[in-house]
């Protein structure tokens, strides 16, 4: 068994890579590590998205939690950011979300939150992982009345809905919004919150059946939302991913508004109101060149981190910033939640529309989008990081960087969750960039693939 924790918890194909046995071990070791200093019976919230494998993994995970004497409280199908909030609100010792986010239905994952609602530090994940991999018998297992218990409480999601609605001081009355719920965790919560704020809401992909999560819908497949926003004459479209920790938007003309543009729109609004801390937005190296130019023109500080919302959050916490995110739609409003929150992002974006009276097609003009091309190279999972050490691949990358010098950039990075190396080129001529990105991706596949 290799390394378990990736960039966002434990993830794999359910029932082959992420088995019930592994879920039990993760629950047991995770509960022990996160609650071993607790003097009373620990309380751990457990939630999931709509995947068919979710209940199987939840049962195994909860058994592991109970085996170390902790109380597991299942709160049902809720967005990942709801777990981060409810851990704090309910005074739980930890929270667990069973989800593979934007990935296809055959995948699932397990990610932990500590008692403050933050994803775990690397050293805590390593401690949990080491206990599992070593098959350690050092975890004390109680007996009798000290064994943990499992209870259900699906009503607590109301507290999250109340909270997200209170992140704005007004309402969304009069806005006609089409919402793509990705057949995932947002399917019930998002329409309730938006309708409570007064928006006129219509829904697509909001009927999960266990196997249709993210299937040609949601924030990774925007075409249907784009066409239907125009066809239904809506003022905006909102798309979530499977666990609703990310959000993308569509303007009234059916044009995509990505995470960089959302950061620009809400960031400038926050700066105008004097609540953008240190006038700074935190993004990643994958952010569009247009975000950099916007920040210079609008006197906003732009800090860039390595790819991954956890690294954005680390920078925000270290220096006291309150807005950050990724092009993919992970946006962190640290004044309101400790992780990316798709529903809060949607509400904040729509509220700027409501206050200004401007359509999204006008609001997004604050940032120019430079064309980007992203091509995935399929490689062996154990080879994902080898591209940086292969001299022939590095030679190809250096030649390409020299070719685009001054008129674009090249970024190569391994996927955090899949056996892929991502090749991204940004510049002026999209056709040339596409050709070069595909050529480099195929070369990487030849060197590092099967």
Steps between C-alpha positions, in 0.01 A plus 500: 500500500650833393444853620136552599449874533513716189446874474141465621467201730489132409356438155464213254260273314241386753508131595834429330738775610286662768353187656274454799797359689711807426211730596478318835875543554488868402206560735670319785843661463357842418266502798781388729751760383252788501340425837767331713543813714127535563400432861131438426344275234605650165234607249566467125267620225473280191351612167502386138405601149252312281724221364366146514811390690448762770283296735729197478805707587313693767403180682860378498642839598255536788585151625863608518408819685287311754775241553715760679216619722392810308144603419425525127221733395387452141357821355405359161563637151643849543765717329857462619513862628193428714709245691775757555246748639294254705805355675554844653134581551421172678822481697604169345854371535534421130307456178524260207371544145460201271530638148717501190397857420489556122619149406278237328268277700737201520736705718447592861708656774532575869617834634524616859446834668636581844295655779557849356365403159832487316631218284779311673862607504743272316650369822160388632422323172839330520429385856168349393658343194788349696260335744314339210802394296681357802185312598581623846340330797579802717150645459312421822164335434239545775244239597165497673336835559809687373439394137393790281151566371341606171206734460330684215416870495407631157338814640827684567529602135242769581764674709730514199227641275422768759866588521573533129191716453632736767830557320336787311312792653231518233318264264502369145142593413431538131799302376415213266757227558542157342682258731684183394531283810720234333259236638709535814504636851360841403178357359284579803698764686577748220142563381377536858762766579463696176121498513507612862702802387233581245659384175279351227663159472474237231692173529676250275688181594345502847364143520782276624450125465836382632668461162444830316714729716719726277381311190521759222389768743624727777808719506708259290244481216358847445351469149147409606480783750637748248243412235209482742575837660456657157204282402310571821599868500656484845718778641765265634595136525672333795672161484626298795715189505407173668571609857425871442831637621550670165282723285521638149256741335350587163395848393169584332662448159603145586869584543706327768618688809782303662655516844753769402221725375292435811800595714534820299133598526454429870853614586450844347164530675663410833780750437245772426324423828828499689475139612762338273773443756832658401341555155618151409367208300672161530496280188718224352762481227224362275305825517454683173743773400199730488464478878855627538434792265171586673670508838765741375244728337271504805775529762425157643777278637503157337675217683546172311557157655551148368186332366255379764247675721686380809803707396282803433352460848842459662613832353177672606531379857868583527465862390143586593340520155127433463443424130667235289426224256563310181398530138300178546254680728636419845455839665576551868326781687693463824268741681222244454647151465824309536494335159375561146123544511306489174172624646656798677690580179177496299322723752785751515523521119125539453490763773749714308263474203206602715674797664653643184209427270758388244474177300779246538609567142592854609641410841744249351657766277717598797729215392620401154534128440814386320459172310621192686537147372504205739584148380524196725773241457400155632788347693563230756394631839846438645652707217295817553794693644771346282463758221709746703793256508488373142761691294324444167168631632673797657672572169161509327356727769797739484473523121131579524556763770761664279257501207225673702734727695341842534168398347379228730601240754522124545397324820537125560357337811385157620135446589442465871229235461544324165783330303551808284759765427335826394657711225379862499603768251377859513549763233354673195467240222273221624549278196877498541470445875263205449737336253803545726317387815375182332846428362661538844226297672545211255877509555448481879262206450759314291762550771292445815193301389436129470 
